[in-house]
Amino acid sequence: MMFSNIYVTTANLEEARRISYQLLQERLCACVNIHPIMSIYQWKGDIQEEEEYALNIKTTTTLVQKVTEKLLELHSYETPCIVSYNIDYGSKEYLQWISDETI
C-alpha cells in the first residue's frame, strides 16, 4: 500500500477545522495537521499577502482523488492550493495506523 500527504491552504482556522473534521468523519484521512502561515502570492496581477492556515492531510494514495474532490466541494477559495506528495518512507507502525484509520 502507498501513502500520501496532501497540502492545502485555507482562509482561516474555522475553515481549516471544518474541512479537517469532515475528512476525518468520512475516514478519508487518518490525521490532519493545521499550521498558521503567512502567504505572499500573485493573484490576478497583484501581489497579495494573507494569513492562512495550512493543512497536512495523511491518507492512502488510493484516496487522494476522493480527498481532492471533497476539498473542492468544501473549500471557500476559487482556486485552492491542493497538492499531493507521496510518502517515500514512514515507520511501519505509523503507516499501518494510516491504513487502519481510512476507508
C-alpha positions as MATLAB code, in Angstrom:
seq = 'MMFSNIYVTTANLEEARRISYQLLQERLCACVNIHPIMSIYQWKGDIQEEEEYALNIKTTTTLVQKVTEKLLELHSYETPCIVSYNIDYGSKEYLQWISDETI';
ca = [
       0.000    0.000    0.000;
       1.179    3.531   -0.779;
       0.642    6.650    1.327;
       0.386   10.369    0.600;
       0.444   13.730    2.320;
      -1.889   16.353    0.860;
      -1.023   20.022    1.419;
      -3.873   22.548    1.375;
      -4.123   26.199    2.408;
      -7.310   27.634    3.904;
      -8.633   31.127    4.610;
      -8.923   30.821    8.383;
      -8.834   28.446   11.329;
     -12.588   27.855   11.226;
     -12.403   26.615    7.625;
      -9.322   24.513    8.395;
     -11.081   22.823   11.311;
     -14.346   22.319    9.386;
     -12.552   20.659    6.474;
     -10.399   18.537    8.803;
     -13.355   17.210   10.777;
     -15.292   16.384    7.607;
     -12.394   14.434    6.111;
     -11.855   12.554    9.365;
     -15.556   11.778    9.849;
     -15.691   10.319    6.338;
     -12.486    8.338    7.064;
     -10.767    9.876    4.044;
      -7.663   10.504    6.140;
      -6.095    9.431    9.408;
      -4.752   12.783   10.571;
      -4.704   16.471    9.686;
      -2.071   18.889   10.985;
      -3.087   22.569   10.967;
      -0.375   25.250   10.799;
      -0.740   29.055   10.774;
       1.205   30.532    7.848;
       1.826   33.816    6.054;
       1.331   33.550    2.287;
       2.610   36.064   -0.239;
       1.451   35.287   -3.763;
       0.372   36.698   -7.104;
      -3.352   36.747   -7.800;
      -4.914   38.301  -10.890;
      -1.960   40.614  -11.487;
      -1.468   41.828   -7.914;
       0.804   40.685   -5.118;
      -1.273   39.588   -2.131;
      -0.272   38.926    1.469;
      -2.596   36.915    3.701;
      -2.556   34.974    6.924;
      -3.774   31.472    6.152;
      -3.845   28.022    7.687;
      -2.092   25.111    6.008;
      -3.346   21.553    6.299;
      -1.150   18.459    6.029;
      -3.505   15.559    5.418;
      -2.216   11.997    5.886;
      -4.001    9.399    3.775;
      -3.533    6.454    1.447;
      -2.587    7.221   -2.130;
      -5.732    5.473   -3.361;
      -7.822    8.096   -1.518;
      -6.055   11.192   -2.891;
      -8.632   11.723   -5.655;
     -11.586   11.374   -3.235;
      -9.935   13.754   -0.771;
      -9.302   16.249   -3.565;
     -12.931   16.098   -4.684;
     -14.127   16.633   -1.102;
     -11.708   19.543   -0.654;
     -13.016   21.230   -3.799;
     -16.566   20.766   -2.501;
     -15.820   22.230    0.957;
     -13.242   24.931    0.177;
     -14.047   28.656    0.002;
     -11.294   29.601   -2.475;
     -11.863   29.964   -6.208;
      -8.550   28.187   -6.849;
      -7.422   26.364   -3.702;
      -3.898   25.059   -3.292;
      -4.268   21.286   -3.236;
      -1.080   19.308   -3.864;
      -0.217   15.732   -3.002;
       3.158   14.240   -2.148;
       3.936   10.549   -1.941;
       5.335    9.401    1.380;
       8.529    7.587    0.395;
       9.246    6.291    3.867;
       7.487    6.061    7.209;
       7.654    3.818   10.223;
       5.787    0.568    9.679;
       3.552    1.219   12.674;
       2.641    4.760   11.584;
       1.790    3.730    8.033;
      -0.270    0.820    9.354;
      -2.175    3.295   11.543;
      -2.977    5.443    8.482;
      -4.203    2.327    6.689;
      -6.314    1.230    9.666;
      -7.982    4.636   10.085;
      -9.010    5.196    6.458;
     -11.668    3.537    4.331;
];
